Amino acid sequence: MNGNKLLLDTNAVLYLLGGDETLATFLNGKDLYLSIISELELLSYKKISLREQKIITSF
């Protein structure tokens, strides 16, 4: 195993979408995966806007 495949949790995705450049640099060039549970958590926020839904979906 070479460490190039990573399963991201919900918080990591939120940090990335929030602009965390340190995390983005670390993850650059790696194969990133997201569980269906994390996807559901991200999209189930009660006050999520259509714009936010599109951003999460494209991620």
N, C-alpha and C positions, 0 to 999 in steps of 0.2 A: 504494500500500500504506500502510495507516494504523497498523500495528503492534499491532492488537488481536487478531490470531490468532497464537498461539504454540505451537510444538511443544516439549513438555517432555521433558527427558531423565530417566533413572532417578534420578539424584541429586537433581534438583529435586523430584521427587515424594516421595522419602524425607525431604527437608527439610520439605516441606509437611506430610506425615503426622506428622512429629516435632514439629510445632508452631511452625515458623519464622514468626513474625508479620510480620516485615519482608517476606519473600518473598510471603506471603499478601496483604498490603496492595498490593504492587506488581502482583500478578496479578489482583486483584479487578476484575471487570468485563470481563476479557479472555476471548476464546474460546480454551480450552485443548485441546490435542490430545496424544495419547500414541501412540507407534508400537507396533506389535505386538511388536517386539523389547524395548522397555522394559517392556511388560506381562509378557512372558515372564520377563524378568529379575526383576521384582518378585515374581512368583508362584513362581519356581523355587528360592527360598531353602530350603535343606534342612530347617531347623527352624521353618518358618512354622506358626503356629497357625491354627486355623479362624477365630478372631476376626480375625487379621491378614489372612487371605484375604478375608474379607467386607469389611473396611475398604478394601482395595486394589480389590476388584471394584466396590464402590459409588463409589469415586473416579472 
